[in-house]
Amino acid sequence: MIKDLSGKRFGKLTAIKHVGFTEENKFGFRYAVWLCKCDCGNYVERNTDVLRRGKSSCGCIQKERLERMAKINTTHKMSNTRLYRIYKGMIGRCYYPCTDRYNAYGERGIIVCDEWKRDRTKFFEWALNNGYRENLTIERIDVNGNYEPDNCTWITMKEQYKNKRSNAKKSLPEPYRGEA
């Protein structure tokens, strides 16, 4: 004899009627199968075990979750742009030891400001309002400072090469003048 679940709710599902049994599992158990109606209007069959374990929708919860995730991941509409690649490169240099330039940035303690790190659209807005063009690269004004609005600007690649730490002029000692 099976327990009547007709009319009982399990998350978004309401059991309508018993429609059969599952095949025996490896332990010799069979479960009652129920026709259920989801709050979204779909009908699905679920067995008693699945209902009691909390599988509580026809699949619409997962679909909604994926749609929300897709919306979050595409809100800036900039994934295929050069500016987005610049942003990702900046994050990589500061936070991912596997990147080839981490030792010159993250390992030295250089970070991306919280505003830009938390919300890439803030970085995009700053960039577009502060002179970003396709032929420019991001530059930190103070080479030991962080990536933040007050310490960044846009310059050409030619200017960028001049500013490399390896190109810094080394101070040479005064020439020996000997005593007269």
Secondary structure as GFF3:
##gff-version 3
##sequence-region A 1 180
A	DSSP	beta_strand	9	10	.	.	.	ID=ss1
A	DSSP	beta_strand	13	21	.	.	.	ID=ss2
A	DSSP	beta_strand	32	38	.	.	.	ID=ss3
A	DSSP	beta_strand	43	47	.	.	.	ID=ss4
A	DSSP	alpha_helix	48	52	.	.	.	ID=ss5
A	DSSP	alpha_helix	60	74	.	.	.	ID=ss6
A	DSSP	alpha_helix	82	95	.	.	.	ID=ss7
A	DSSP	three_ten_helix	102	104	.	.	.	ID=ss8
A	DSSP	three_ten_helix	106	108	.	.	.	ID=ss9
A	DSSP	alpha_helix	114	118	.	.	.	ID=ss10
A	DSSP	alpha_helix	120	129	.	.	.	ID=ss11
A	DSSP	beta_strand	136	140	.	.	.	ID=ss12
A	DSSP	three_ten_helix	149	151	.	.	.	ID=ss13
A	DSSP	beta_strand	152	156	.	.	.	ID=ss14
A	DSSP	alpha_helix	157	162	.	.	.	ID=ss15
A	DSSP	three_ten_helix	165	167	.	.	.	ID=ss16
###
